[in-house]
Amino acid sequence: MSRKKKAPEKEPNSERYMLTYSDLITLLMIFFIVLYSMSNVDSQKYQQVAQSLSAAMGGGSGKNIVGLSTGTGTSSKAGGDEEWQPEEVSLTSEQDKLSDVKKQVDNYLNKNNLTGSVETIMEDRGLVLRFKDSLFFDTGKADVKPAERTKLVDVGKILNAVQGNYIRVEGNTDNVPINTSEFASNWQLSGIRATNVVQILAESGIDPKRLQGQGRGEYNPIAANSTESGRAQNRRVDIIILDSKYSGAETNN
């Protein structure tokens, strides 16, 4: 009986190590790219690299492999650093911009001896320029005094340097009733006063699309109407340079 011949043994594949080697090289490349992106202070390039790596590794939407979200909003950095919040940076810049305008207006008021009639206030809604009604208007009248128009135009030129922010003019009165041939109520008086101020601000160069006038009548007091001093404070015109976070509501009106 003849013996079966053994099949010749296959020679070992000398190139199999290349698979392991190529995987190792790929992982090293990814590792160094991640290190580079972590050390790069340019957040835009950092996000681009992160998204590229996420796509290369088969990632989808949501957070990618280096901890950056593919959407907008707050993102975390690797290494336990504080979260990057562009909203806070934007808010700080907005406050600085309005503070700078406040300084310019305050300088103008000081040079023109208007500090007793005009007050500048930083509020959450923006920068408020508060004018006593007696500066611009005669009692019971809505026309701006001709001699004071120049001052209002000068203020408008300062405010025009603030690009993008909406400006709202609010007319306010005390609670003493008015019923004349021109105005049947304080609401009408305050509304016409606000509109006339808006008109002058537009003439100073401010884009009319950024302007809005409101008559608040006696319904927005800042002091008690039970005293003459309180009523005098309530008779006012407020020019408000709205913070950008509130300007969006104006565009929807």
MARLUMVO-171621 format. One line per field, with one value per atom (N, C-alpha, C): x, y, z; residue number from 1; atom name. Coordinates in steps of 0.001 Angstrom, whole numbers, plus 500000, padded with zeros to 6 digits. Atoms other than C-alpha are relative to their C-alpha. Layout:
c1	(X_...)
c2	(Y_...)
c3	(Z_...)
nr	(NUM_...)
atom	(CA_...)
This chain:
c1	(500848_500000_500891_499125_501534_499618_500237_501938_499622_500385_500271_501123_498966_502688_499472_500370_502650_499971_500081_501503_501130_498873_504355_499520_500362_504274_500140_499960_503437_501037_499017_506128_499289_500640_505268_499962_500180_503944_500854_499058_506769_499484_500508_504594_498827_501128_501976_500264_499681_503834_499599_500346_502929_498623_501329_499322_500094_499819_500330_500743_499181_502889_499158_500818_500381_498973_500939_497852_500697_499245_500522_500310_499680_501563_498762_501256_497915_499628_500320_497351_500948_499041_500538_499677_500328_499477_498805_501177_496075_500380_499577_497762_500679_499280_500072_499093_500943_497255_499159_500771_495218_500829_499130_498197_500153_499862_498634_498739_501255_494974_499759_500172_495001_500901_499066_497990_499736_500279_496570_498916_500969_494805_498916_501007_492898_498832_501132_489506_499358_500625_488285_500765_499206_491193_499863_500162_490806_498724_501264_487191_500048_499892_488020_500746_499237_490645_499168_500821_488267_498921_501050_485499_500570_499366_487898_500323_499693_489046_498736_501257_485481_499466_500462_484575_500872_499087_487683_499788_500219_486866_498560_501365_483263_499017_500905_481730_498867_501152_478378_499812_500294_476631_500237_499783_477098_501448_498630_480390_500955_499027_483461_501077_499056_486540_500891_499175_488309_499161_500815_485389_499349_500679_484114_498686_501281_480507_500005_500050_479810_499008_500957_477056_500552_499585_477152_499713_500265_477189_501256_498875_479403_500723_499176_482282_501045_498997_484713_501322_498660_488459_500541_499352_490556_500945_499031_492790_499400_500638_490231_499974_500054_490420_498566_501344_487489_499298_500793_484682_500086_499970_484848_498587_501353_481765_500029_499959_481644_498917_501064_478378_500510_499473_480242_500973_499086_482928_499219_500829_480238_499349_500662_478472_500973_498998_481690_500292_499747_482362_498846_501173_478813_500013_499956_479183_501085_498914_482508_499577_500441_480942_499042_500965_478040_500653_499294_480353_500802_499239_482492_499089_500963_479420_499573_500389_478410_501058_498930_481811_499969_500060_481482_498828_501166_477999_500251_499718_479107_500956_499069_481998_499268_500768_479595_499118_500875_477200_500788_499163_480010_500432_499526_481323_498878_501121_477836_499095_500736_476703_498590_501298_473897_499836_500059_474637_498807_501167_471742_498699_501231_469243_500002_499881_470549_500784_499350_471529_500241_499706_473236_500071_500126_472506_500235_499823_473762_499014_500966_470917_500181_499903_470493_499531_500528_468493_500892_499094_471247_500354_499622_472431_498804_501152_469729_500499_499773_470024_498680_501252_467429_499993_500108_466419_498780_501150_464232_499183_500830_461275_500180_499859_461942_501179_498861_465195_499557_500399_463462_498607_501403_459791_499487_500767_457621_498871_501060_454891_498796_501167_452094_500235_499689_453894_500854_499250_455461_501092_498963_457592_501307_498688_461312_500363_499608_462549_501066_499023_464404_501430_498659_467332_500686_499431_467809_500163_499895_467624_501456_498585_471386_500586_499493_472115_499532_500533_469864_500668_499296_471518_501412_498644_474969_500003_500107_473884_499734_500298_472472_501241_498765_475837_500887_499231_477502_499394_500674_474892_500116_499912_475245_501265_498765_478737_499783_500322_477091_499272_500590_476467_499271_500725_473810_498996_500929_472082_498766_501228_468463_499891_500148_467552_498510_501403_464225_499855_500280_462866_498662_501210_460314_499621_500525_458186_499234_500650_456983_499473_500594_454767_499723_500513_453520_498527_501398_449975_498995_500927_448518_499263_500751_445700_500218_499918_445949_498844_501099_443084_499933_499912_443893_499512_500418_443022_500981_498987_446233_500034_499835_446297_498857_501106_443466_500483_499489_445731_501521_498548_449250_500629_499504_449603_500265_499793_449163_501193_498900_451548_501353_498719_454282_500346_499744_453865_500495_499578_454185_501392_498662_457190_501058_499044_458934_500199_499912_458131_500825_499237_459554_501495_498587_462798_500559_499566_463015_500298_499819_462641_501332_498747_465562_501201_498909_467762_500224_499867_467037_500689_499366_468029_501479_498588_471320_500859_499248_472285_499734_500301_470956_499010_500890_469329_498600_501356_465549_499526_500401_465223_500425_499513_467088_499260_500657_464789_498556_501385_461530_499564_500544_459336_498836_501079_457028_499487_500604_454597_499580_500318_454458_499032_500929_452295_500459_499709_452081_500253_500031_452386_501374_498651_456169_500779_499353_457071_501298_498768_460520_500025_500121_459398_498530_501389_456270_499424_500674_453791_499324_500652_452697_500706_499253_455366_500379_499587_456393_501350_498694_459949_499859_500218_458710_499378_500646_456466_500993_498988_459382_500927_499156_461473_499263_500771_458664_499778_500147_458336_501357_498677_461169_499883_499856_462312_501231_498892_464487_500403_499445_466725_500817_499400_467757_500731_499231_470560_499934_500297_469393_501199_499021_471788_499588_500306_472045_499092_500853_470335_498525_501379_467197_499634_500279_467560_499219_500712_466220_498495_501436_462795_499512_500387_462791_499827_500071_463389_498734_501211_460277_498746_501180_458025_499614)
c2	(498812_500000_501248_498814_503322_501069_498903_506179_501282_498714_509523_501004_498964_512266_501202_498802_515180_501211_498767_518434_500924_499106_520883_501163_498925_523417_501353_498662_526984_500842_499115_529487_501101_498939_531993_501326_498710_535344_501046_499066_537729_501432_498634_540794_500245_499834_540228_501090_498977_542542_501394_498686_545385_500460_499625_545268_500641_499446_545804_501326_498789_548389_501184_498909_550402_500473_499598_550334_500862_499249_551548_501409_498695_554382_500896_499225_555447_500516_499572_555522_501086_498974_557505_501336_498772_560000_500689_499439_560451_500588_499536_560799_501363_498738_563588_501117_498982_565375_500507_499600_565351_500892_499158_566719_501381_498705_569451_500842_499240_570420_500493_499586_570544_501179_498924_572892_501250_498868_575181_500867_499104_578228_500468_499587_578810_499031_500902_577377_499528_500398_577337_498834_501103_575187_498755_501119_573048_499223_500652_572336_499292_500623_571621_498676_501239_569051_498953_500939_567506_499363_500526_567168_499061_500865_565683_498637_501257_563075_499200_500677_562300_499300_500592_561712_498818_501070_559593_498752_501140_557387_499515_500484_556961_500595_499365_559358_500706_499307_561003_501327_498736_563980_499875_499982_564992_500298_499709_565162_499075_500801_563996_499512_500727_562182_500896_499127_565252_500895_499313_566566_501265_498815_569298_499600_500260_569398_500535_499555_569642_501118_498909_572152_501246_498762_575653_499942_499932_576614_499710_500231_575655_498734_501151_573263_499834_500265_571562_499677_500306_571355_498789_501137_568305_500499_499656_568274_500678_499442_569576_501507_498545_573224_500476_499438_575563_499957_500073_575405_501301_498845_577740_500464_499467_579981_501290_498789_582405_500995_499070_583854_501013_499097_585309_501005_499086_586775_501073_499049_588376_500990_499128_589752_501028_499079_591274_501085_499035_592947_500994_499136_594341_501019_499099_595825_501051_499042_597415_501052_499072_598954_501042_499071_600493_500897_499192_601650_501112_498992_603456_501136_498979_605251_500844_499271_606194_501056_499053_607829_501188_498914_609823_500943_499171_611013_500805_499303_611891_501171_498909_613945_501162_498958_615825_500758_499359_616492_500928_499166_617820_501278_498831_620142_501003_499129_621532_500289_499692_621812_499408_500662_619307_498891_501111_616964_500120_499844_618447_499628_500301_617643_498618_501286_614362_499039_501042_611125_498794_501219_608073_498829_501155_604668_498719_501329_601181_499044_500974_598679_498692_501285_595061_500095_499877_596117_500834_499200_598493_501308_498679_602090_500946_499099_604560_501434_498561_608306_500628_499513_609936_501531_498550_613509_500510_499329_615724_500656_499466_616820_501502_498551_620483_500432_499658_620350_500211_499974_619752_500576_499673_620617_501045_499135_623354_499176_500735_622278_499767_500350_620430_500043_499929_620706_498797_501151_618043_500388_499559_620148_500249_499771_620108_501478_498597_623586_500217_499764_625025_500165_499760_626086_498726_501242_622492_498912_501013_620650_499616_500264_620999_499003_500932_619218_498579_501325_616337_499407_500466_616130_499540_500375_616051_498649_501297_613202_498887_500989_611397_499579_500327_611595_499067_500906_609951_498600_501302_607181_499293_500597_606632_499173_500785_605267_498561_501366_602222_499300_500666_599982_498724_501259_597270_500019_499986_598145_500845_499230_599274_501054_498878_602547_500273_499773_603031_501282_498751_606397_499838_500145_606305_501345_498791_609309_499624_500286_609405_501298_498834_611756_499674_500257_612182_499617_500445_611277_501145_498863_614787_499984_500122_614575_501212_498938_616592_499824_500058_617457_501346_498746_620163_499781_500117_620896_499157_500793_619110_498552_501339_616122_499676_500425_614231_499234_500792_612255_500113_500047_611913_498988_501018_608870_500628_499332_610975_500948_499052_613635_499282_500725_611129_499340_500644_609337_500972_498992_612502_500527_499570_613636_498979_501043_610306_499994_499994_610462_501177_498826_613979_499837_500264_612920_498994_500980_609910_500678_499285_612239_500749_499244_614401_499052_500980_611343_499453_500463_610126_501063_498907_613545_500130_499929_613258_498963_500996_610283_498563_501372_607237_499378_500722_604660_499907_500054_605033_498584_501383_601242_499556_500351_601151_500760_499129_603655_499580_500289_603165_500988_499093_605567_499372_500544_604612_501069_499151_606624_499150_500795_605237_500716_499260_607970_500063_499954_607906_498618_501382_604126_499360_500531_603769_500934_499045_605905_499445_500393_605845_500605_499384_607849_500148_499841_608421_501300_498820_610840_500828_499306_611984_501301_498776_614723_500683_499261_617451_499504_500523_616094_498687_501276_612634_500175_499760_613954_500575_499428_615941_498915_501103_612763_499150_500836_610935_500665_499296_613635_499980_500230_612464_499356_500764_611066_499116_500949_607933_499573_500548_607119_498782_501263_603479_499359_500774_601876_498553_501346_598297_499078_501077_595504_499058_500844_593148_498826_501140_590350_500388_499525_592521_500551_499425_593920_499046_500979_590680_500171_499802_591478_501157_498856_594765_499605_500405_593037_499212_500790_590917_500842_499136_593913_500599)
c3	(500000_500000_500000_500160_498878_501005_499052_501316_499255_500582_500650_500200_499910_499875_500777_499246_502264_499076_500796_500742_500410_499667_500548_500881_499086_503368_499299_500585_502358_500724_499405_502898_500789_499194_505667_499242_500671_504427_500722_499369_505115_500033_500060_504482_500964_499088_507182_501034_499017_509520_499514_500544_507155_500480_499509_508342_501377_498659_511951_499951_500125_510924_499503_500540_508877_501020_498949_511724_501044_499011_514123_499498_500577_511799_499976_500041_511372_501371_498641_515125_500487_499616_515663_499332_500711_513017_500660_499338_514665_501352_498689_518046_499923_500124_516880_499484_500460_515065_501163_498825_518270_500909_499174_520218_499404_500668_517630_500156_499907_517693_501411_498607_521499_500345_499696_521515_499193_500886_518823_500621_499362_520289_499046_500975_517074_500086_499762_517996_498706_501268_514375_499374_500535_513181_500868_499072_516292_499695_500294_515434_498653_501310_511797_500089_499831_512799_500715_499241_515321_499131_500862_512756_498944_500989_510205_500598_499331_512689_500289_499719_513652_498753_501256_510009_499601_500383_509418_500836_499117_512403_499958_500170_511262_500965_499048_513758_499300_500550_513220_500684_499345_514737_501494_498580_518330_500305_499617_520193_499257_500722_518323_500948_499173_519538_500838_499187_520913_500900_499019_522903_499532_500515_520620_499376_500623_519645_498590_501385_515915_499809_500103_516626_500665_499374_518091_501478_498582_521739_500789_499114_524663_499623_500324_523951_501079_498979_526308_499353_500479_525821_500725_499372_526504_501076_498984_529555_501210_498822_532040_500049_500023_530946_500126_499892_531437_498658_501224_528929_499233_500888_525961_499759_500109_525957_499200_500821_523024_500363_499631_524355_501028_498990_527345_499388_500681_525098_499264_500725_522947_500949_499033_526021_500545_499493_527383_498977_501060_524045_499883_500075_523991_501138_498858_527464_499827_500237_526528_498984_501037_523425_500568_499422_525357_501052_499009_528149_499332_500731_525584_499523_500418_524211_501193_498783_527758_500352_499695_528301_499041_500977_525084_500285_499686_525996_501268_498746_529548_499764_500315_528151_499329_500692_525871_501001_499018_528765_500914_499132_530951_499290_500741_528240_499736_500339_527569_501205_498762_531212_500007_500069_530738_501040_499044_533630_500945_499136_535611_499336_500744_532868_499351_500682_531438_500879_499214_533151_499098_500759_531604_500976_499103_533125_499206_500590_532276_500662_499517_532623_499237_500676_531629_498561_501357_528578_499088_500805_527438_500681_499495_527823_499896_499949_528897_500156_499887_528249_500446_499397_530532_499999_500136_529613_500766_499406_531770_498893_501079_529689_499811_500087_530496_499141_500854_528526_498564_501415_525193_499759_500239_525738_500984_499113_527114_500617_499309_529533_499087_500805_527716_498504_501417_524365_499586_500509_522133_499010_500934_519783_500742_499392_520577_499851_500034_521480_498920_501078_518458_500505_499473_520634_500478_499457_521893_498931_501049_518576_499722_500284_518052_500987_498994_521321_499710_500303_520336_498754_501204_516907_500355_499585_518549_500709_499307_520830_498986_501029_517796_499231_500720_516043_500815_499134_519024_499967_499978_519104_498658_501331_515362_499844_500057_516020_500458_499553_517622_498862_501153_514638_500416_499799_514698_501126_498868_517974_499678_500169_517897_501102_499076_519595_500185_499695_521325_500812_499290_522440_500713_499194_525265_500607_499360_526233_501247_498719_529842_500613_499340_531866_501461_498655_535411_499890_500030_536408_500058_500028_536254_498667_501261_533661_499088_500985_530472_499021_500959_528160_499283_500741_525664_498571_501401_522058_499199_500709_521038_500477_499428_523380_500962_499141_524971_501222_498884_527310_500064_499846_528658_499039_500933_526441_498625_501274_523324_500057_499845_524611_499978_499924_525426_498666_501286_522092_498949_500973_519995_500344_499586_522035_499558_500396_521431_498487_501463_517721_499494_500423_517404_500283_499701_519091_499000_500998_516773_498671_501264_513791_499973_499945_514910_499993_500008_515590_498591_501379_512063_499146_500736_510717_500339_499599_512636_499297_500757_510486_500395_499575_512366_499026_500911_510108_500628_499434_510634_500330_499721_510558_501391_498664_513867_501098_499036_515551_500262_499630_517407_501072_498996_519374_500735_499174_522230_500956_498993_524325_501191_498810_527870_500931_499161_529326_501442_498562_533115_500585_499524_533312_500157_499800_533626_500933_499095_536667_500597_499304_538274_501399_498676_541327_500336_499558_543356_499455_500522_541797_501103_498887_545251_500371_499715_545368_498686_501192_542937_499488_500398_542952_499245_500674_542023_498634_501295_539264_498993_500888_537834_499449_500470_537635_498960_500919_535850_498640_501277_533174_499294_500577_530959_498626_501241_527638_500153_499935_527666_498594_501243_524715_500392_499577_525030_498833_500976_523027_500477_499523_523312_499858_500092_524110_498880_501165_521137_500340_499638_523073_500053_500042_523176_498629_501314_519657_499114_500820_518174_500089_499853_519596_499151_500821_517693_498538_501402_514353_499702_500200_514899_500092_499861_515442_498652)
nr	(1_1_1_2_2_2_3_3_3_4_4_4_5_5_5_6_6_6_7_7_7_8_8_8_9_9_9_10_10_10_11_11_11_12_12_12_13_13_13_14_14_14_15_15_15_16_16_16_17_17_17_18_18_18_19_19_19_20_20_20_21_21_21_22_22_22_23_23_23_24_24_24_25_25_25_26_26_26_27_27_27_28_28_28_29_29_29_30_30_30_31_31_31_32_32_32_33_33_33_34_34_34_35_35_35_36_36_36_37_37_37_38_38_38_39_39_39_40_40_40_41_41_41_42_42_42_43_43_43_44_44_44_45_45_45_46_46_46_47_47_47_48_48_48_49_49_49_50_50_50_51_51_51_52_52_52_53_53_53_54_54_54_55_55_55_56_56_56_57_57_57_58_58_58_59_59_59_60_60_60_61_61_61_62_62_62_63_63_63_64_64_64_65_65_65_66_66_66_67_67_67_68_68_68_69_69_69_70_70_70_71_71_71_72_72_72_73_73_73_74_74_74_75_75_75_76_76_76_77_77_77_78_78_78_79_79_79_80_80_80_81_81_81_82_82_82_83_83_83_84_84_84_85_85_85_86_86_86_87_87_87_88_88_88_89_89_89_90_90_90_91_91_91_92_92_92_93_93_93_94_94_94_95_95_95_96_96_96_97_97_97_98_98_98_99_99_99_100_100_100_101_101_101_102_102_102_103_103_103_104_104_104_105_105_105_106_106_106_107_107_107_108_108_108_109_109_109_110_110_110_111_111_111_112_112_112_113_113_113_114_114_114_115_115_115_116_116_116_117_117_117_118_118_118_119_119_119_120_120_120_121_121_121_122_122_122_123_123_123_124_124_124_125_125_125_126_126_126_127_127_127_128_128_128_129_129_129_130_130_130_131_131_131_132_132_132_133_133_133_134_134_134_135_135_135_136_136_136_137_137_137_138_138_138_139_139_139_140_140_140_141_141_141_142_142_142_143_143_143_144_144_144_145_145_145_146_146_146_147_147_147_148_148_148_149_149_149_150_150_150_151_151_151_152_152_152_153_153_153_154_154_154_155_155_155_156_156_156_157_157_157_158_158_158_159_159_159_160_160_160_161_161_161_162_162_162_163_163_163_164_164_164_165_165_165_166_166_166_167_167_167_168_168_168_169_169_169_170_170_170_171_171_171_172_172_172_173_173_173_174_174_174_175_175_175_176_176_176_177_177_177_178_178_178_179_179_179_180_180_180_181_181_181_182_182_182_183_183_183_184_184_184_185_185_185_186_186_186_187_187_187_188_188_188_189_189_189_190_190_190_191_191_191_192_192_192_193_193_193_194_194_194_195_195_195_196_196_196_197_197_197_198_198_198_199_199_199_200_200_200_201_201_201_202_202_202_203_203_203_204_204_204_205_205_205_206_206_206_207_207_207_208_208_208_209_209_209_210_210_210_211_211_211_212_212_212_213_213_213_214_214_214_215_215_215_216_216_216_217_217_217_218_218_218_219_219_219_220_220_220_221_221_221_222_222_222_223_223_223_224_224_224_225_225_225_226_226_226_227_227_227_228_228_228_229_229_229_230_230_230_231_231_231_232_232_232_233_233_233_234_234_234_235_235_235_236_236_236_237_237_237_238_238_238_239_239_239_240_240_240_241_241_241_242_242_242_243_243_243_244_244_244_245_245_245_246_246_246_247_247_247_248_248_248_249_249_249_250_250_250_251_251_251_252_252_252_253_253_253)
atom	(N_CA_C_N_CA_C_N_CA_C_N_CA_C_N_CA_C_N_CA_C_N_CA_C_N_CA_C_N_CA_C_N_CA_C_N_CA_C_N_CA_C_N_CA_C_N_CA_C_N_CA_C_N_CA_C_N_CA_C_N_CA_C_N_CA_C_N_CA_C_N_CA_C_N_CA_C_N_CA_C_N_CA_C_N_CA_C_N_CA_C_N_CA_C_N_CA_C_N_CA_C_N_CA_C_N_CA_C_N_CA_C_N_CA_C_N_CA_C_N_CA_C_N_CA_C_N_CA_C_N_CA_C_N_CA_C_N_CA_C_N_CA_C_N_CA_C_N_CA_C_N_CA_C_N_CA_C_N_CA_C_N_CA_C_N_CA_C_N_CA_C_N_CA_C_N_CA_C_N_CA_C_N_CA_C_N_CA_C_N_CA_C_N_CA_C_N_CA_C_N_CA_C_N_CA_C_N_CA_C_N_CA_C_N_CA_C_N_CA_C_N_CA_C_N_CA_C_N_CA_C_N_CA_C_N_CA_C_N_CA_C_N_CA_C_N_CA_C_N_CA_C_N_CA_C_N_CA_C_N_CA_C_N_CA_C_N_CA_C_N_CA_C_N_CA_C_N_CA_C_N_CA_C_N_CA_C_N_CA_C_N_CA_C_N_CA_C_N_CA_C_N_CA_C_N_CA_C_N_CA_C_N_CA_C_N_CA_C_N_CA_C_N_CA_C_N_CA_C_N_CA_C_N_CA_C_N_CA_C_N_CA_C_N_CA_C_N_CA_C_N_CA_C_N_CA_C_N_CA_C_N_CA_C_N_CA_C_N_CA_C_N_CA_C_N_CA_C_N_CA_C_N_CA_C_N_CA_C_N_CA_C_N_CA_C_N_CA_C_N_CA_C_N_CA_C_N_CA_C_N_CA_C_N_CA_C_N_CA_C_N_CA_C_N_CA_C_N_CA_C_N_CA_C_N_CA_C_N_CA_C_N_CA_C_N_CA_C_N_CA_C_N_CA_C_N_CA_C_N_CA_C_N_CA_C_N_CA_C_N_CA_C_N_CA_C_N_CA_C_N_CA_C_N_CA_C_N_CA_C_N_CA_C_N_CA_C_N_CA_C_N_CA_C_N_CA_C_N_CA_C_N_CA_C_N_CA_C_N_CA_C_N_CA_C_N_CA_C_N_CA_C_N_CA_C_N_CA_C_N_CA_C_N_CA_C_N_CA_C_N_CA_C_N_CA_C_N_CA_C_N_CA_C_N_CA_C_N_CA_C_N_CA_C_N_CA_C_N_CA_C_N_CA_C_N_CA_C_N_CA_C_N_CA_C_N_CA_C_N_CA_C_N_CA_C_N_CA_C_N_CA_C_N_CA_C_N_CA_C_N_CA_C_N_CA_C_N_CA_C_N_CA_C_N_CA_C_N_CA_C_N_CA_C_N_CA_C_N_CA_C_N_CA_C_N_CA_C_N_CA_C_N_CA_C_N_CA_C_N_CA_C_N_CA_C_N_CA_C_N_CA_C_N_CA_C_N_CA_C_N_CA_C_N_CA_C_N_CA_C_N_CA_C_N_CA_C_N_CA_C_N_CA_C_N_CA_C_N_CA_C_N_CA_C_N_CA_C_N_CA_C_N_CA_C_N_CA_C_N_CA_C_N_CA_C_N_CA_C_N_CA_C_N_CA_C_N_CA_C_N_CA_C_N_CA_C_N_CA_C_N_CA_C_N_CA_C_N_CA_C_N_CA_C_N_CA_C_N_CA_C_N_CA_C_N_CA_C_N_CA_C_N_CA_C_N_CA_C_N_CA_C_N_CA_C_N_CA_C_N_CA_C_N_CA_C_N_CA_C_N_CA_C_N_CA_C_N_CA_C_N_CA_C_N_CA_C_N_CA_C_N_CA_C_N_CA_C_N_CA_C_N_CA_C_N_CA_C_N_CA_C_N_CA_C_N_CA_C_N_CA_C_N_CA_C)
